[in-house]
Amino acid sequence: MFGWGDAMPVHKLSPVIGIFAALTAFVIDQITKAIVVANAASLSTGIAVFPGFNLVFYRNDGVTFGLLGGAPWWGLIALALAICGWLGVMLFRAENAVETLAYGAIIGGALGNVIDRVRYRAVTDFLDFYINSTHWPAFNMADVFVVSGVGLLLAAPWISARRPIKS
């Protein structure tokens, strides 16, 4: 047990990091999508930011790369919520802060896309990267957090194993 003046034990701090990561990912995703939706008319034709990158307004009713396009929106929501529930359990069982950060980023991003599906029956995508005339499928900040979280989760064993060099 710890009091007001005592430091919180590390094993109690890790879930807080993941929850904060989830909230941060969710808020950033929702703010960026609100800006895009508010400017949908000008973004529908795309705005060149620099060579190789445009801001666009696109609604994707599928999942990554448009897979499962046309699937019932409520089915994709149920699947995402089930996965978020499982990831939430994993977040609280995580052995280190890196894992909780990764789980939090994935959960926050996934819940950001769930909100879009509830509101629009599709996900708002707006980041368009390309080379010449070949475009990567448009994506959003929720996707960035999910992919970054997965990458961090895969790298967690190596990151957590690093120890500072003693002199």
C-alpha positions as CSV (number, residue, x, y, z in Angstrom):
1,M,0.0,0.0,0.0
2,F,1.3,3.5,-0.7
3,G,0.2,6.9,0.5
4,W,0.1,10.3,-1.0
5,G,3.8,10.9,-0.6
6,D,4.9,7.5,-1.8
7,A,5.9,6.7,-5.3
8,M,3.5,4.5,-7.2
9,P,4.9,1.0,-7.8
10,V,6.0,0.4,-11.3
11,H,3.6,-2.6,-11.8
12,K,0.7,-0.2,-11.0
13,L,2.1,2.5,-13.4
14,S,2.2,0.4,-16.6
15,P,-1.6,0.2,-17.2
16,V,-1.8,4.0,-16.7
17,I,0.6,4.5,-19.5
18,G,-1.5,2.3,-21.8
19,I,-4.7,4.1,-20.9
20,F,-3.1,7.4,-21.5
21,A,-1.8,6.2,-24.8
22,A,-5.3,5.0,-25.8
23,L,-6.9,8.3,-24.9
24,T,-4.2,10.3,-26.7
25,A,-4.5,8.2,-29.9
26,F,-8.3,8.5,-29.7
27,V,-8.3,12.3,-29.2
28,I,-5.7,13.0,-31.9
29,D,-7.6,10.7,-34.4
30,Q,-11.0,12.4,-33.6
31,I,-9.6,15.9,-33.9
32,T,-7.9,15.3,-37.2
33,K,-11.0,13.6,-38.6
34,A,-13.2,16.5,-37.4
35,I,-11.0,18.9,-39.3
36,V,-11.1,16.8,-42.4
37,V,-14.9,16.4,-42.3
38,A,-15.3,20.2,-41.8
39,N,-13.2,20.7,-44.9
40,A,-14.6,17.8,-46.9
41,A,-15.7,20.0,-49.9
42,S,-12.2,21.3,-50.5
43,L,-10.5,18.0,-49.7
44,S,-12.8,15.9,-52.0
45,T,-10.6,16.7,-55.0
46,G,-7.4,16.5,-52.9
47,I,-4.9,19.2,-51.8
48,A,-1.3,18.7,-52.7
49,V,0.9,19.2,-49.6
50,F,4.2,18.3,-51.2
51,P,5.2,16.0,-54.0
52,G,4.2,12.5,-52.9
53,F,1.6,13.6,-50.3
54,N,-2.0,14.9,-50.6
55,L,-4.7,15.5,-48.1
56,V,-8.0,14.0,-49.4
57,F,-11.4,13.2,-48.1
58,Y,-12.4,9.6,-48.6
59,R,-14.9,7.3,-46.8
60,N,-13.8,3.6,-46.6
61,D,-16.5,1.1,-45.7
62,G,-14.0,-1.7,-45.5
63,V,-11.0,-2.3,-43.3
64,T,-7.3,-2.0,-44.2
65,F,-6.8,-1.5,-48.0
66,G,-10.6,-1.6,-48.4
67,L,-10.7,-5.3,-47.5
68,L,-14.2,-6.5,-46.4
69,G,-15.7,-3.5,-48.2
70,G,-19.5,-3.9,-48.2
71,A,-19.4,-6.0,-45.0
72,P,-22.1,-5.0,-42.5
73,W,-20.9,-1.9,-40.6
74,W,-22.2,-3.3,-37.4
75,G,-20.2,-6.5,-37.9
76,L,-17.0,-4.6,-38.3
77,I,-17.9,-2.6,-35.1
78,A,-18.6,-5.9,-33.2
79,L,-15.3,-7.4,-34.4
80,A,-13.3,-4.2,-33.5
81,L,-14.9,-4.0,-30.0
82,A,-14.2,-7.7,-29.3
83,I,-10.5,-7.2,-30.3
84,C,-10.3,-4.0,-28.2
85,G,-11.7,-6.0,-25.2
86,W,-9.1,-8.7,-25.7
87,L,-6.3,-6.0,-26.1
88,G,-7.6,-4.3,-22.9
89,V,-7.1,-7.5,-21.0
90,M,-3.6,-7.9,-22.5
91,L,-2.8,-4.3,-21.5
92,F,-3.5,-5.0,-17.9
93,R,-1.5,-8.2,-18.0
94,A,1.4,-6.6,-19.8
95,E,4.8,-7.1,-18.2
96,N,6.3,-3.7,-19.0
97,A,5.4,-0.2,-20.0
98,V,6.4,-0.7,-23.7
99,E,3.8,-3.3,-24.1
100,T,1.1,-1.2,-22.4
101,L,2.0,1.8,-24.6
102,A,1.6,-0.4,-27.7
103,Y,-1.7,-1.9,-26.6
104,G,-3.0,1.5,-25.7
105,A,-2.1,2.9,-29.1
106,I,-3.8,0.0,-30.9
107,I,-6.9,0.3,-28.7
108,G,-7.2,4.1,-29.1
109,G,-6.8,3.9,-32.9
110,A,-9.3,1.1,-33.2
111,L,-11.9,2.9,-31.1
112,G,-11.3,6.0,-33.2
113,N,-12.3,4.0,-36.3
114,V,-15.3,2.5,-34.4
115,I,-16.7,5.9,-33.7
116,D,-16.5,6.7,-37.5
117,R,-18.4,3.5,-38.3
118,V,-21.1,4.4,-35.8
119,R,-21.4,7.9,-37.1
120,Y,-20.9,7.5,-40.9
121,R,-21.1,3.7,-41.5
122,A,-17.5,4.1,-42.9
123,V,-14.1,5.3,-41.8
124,T,-12.8,8.8,-42.8
125,D,-9.4,8.5,-44.5
126,F,-7.4,11.5,-45.5
127,L,-3.7,10.8,-45.8
128,D,-2.7,10.0,-49.4
129,F,0.9,9.1,-50.2
130,Y,2.0,8.3,-53.7
131,I,4.9,7.9,-56.1
132,N,4.2,9.1,-59.6
133,S,0.7,7.9,-60.4
134,T,0.8,5.0,-57.9
135,H,-1.1,5.8,-54.7
136,W,-0.9,4.0,-51.4
137,P,-4.5,3.4,-50.1
138,A,-5.6,6.5,-48.1
139,F,-5.5,6.2,-44.3
140,N,-6.0,8.2,-41.1
141,M,-4.4,8.8,-37.8
142,A,-6.2,5.9,-36.2
143,D,-4.5,3.6,-38.7
144,V,-1.1,5.2,-37.9
145,F,-1.6,4.5,-34.2
146,V,-2.7,0.9,-34.8
147,V,0.2,0.1,-37.1
148,S,2.7,1.9,-34.8
149,G,1.3,0.0,-31.8
150,V,1.7,-3.3,-33.6
151,G,5.2,-2.4,-34.6
152,L,6.0,-1.3,-31.0
153,L,4.5,-4.5,-29.7
154,L,6.6,-6.6,-32.0
155,A,9.7,-4.7,-30.9
156,A,8.8,-4.7,-27.2
157,P,10.9,-7.7,-26.2
158,W,14.1,-6.1,-27.6
159,I,13.3,-2.6,-26.3
160,S,12.5,-3.9,-22.8
161,A,15.6,-6.1,-22.7
162,R,17.9,-3.1,-23.3
163,R,19.9,-2.1,-20.3
164,P,21.9,1.1,-19.9
165,I,25.6,0.6,-20.2
166,K,27.3,0.8,-16.9
167,S,30.5,2.8,-16.6
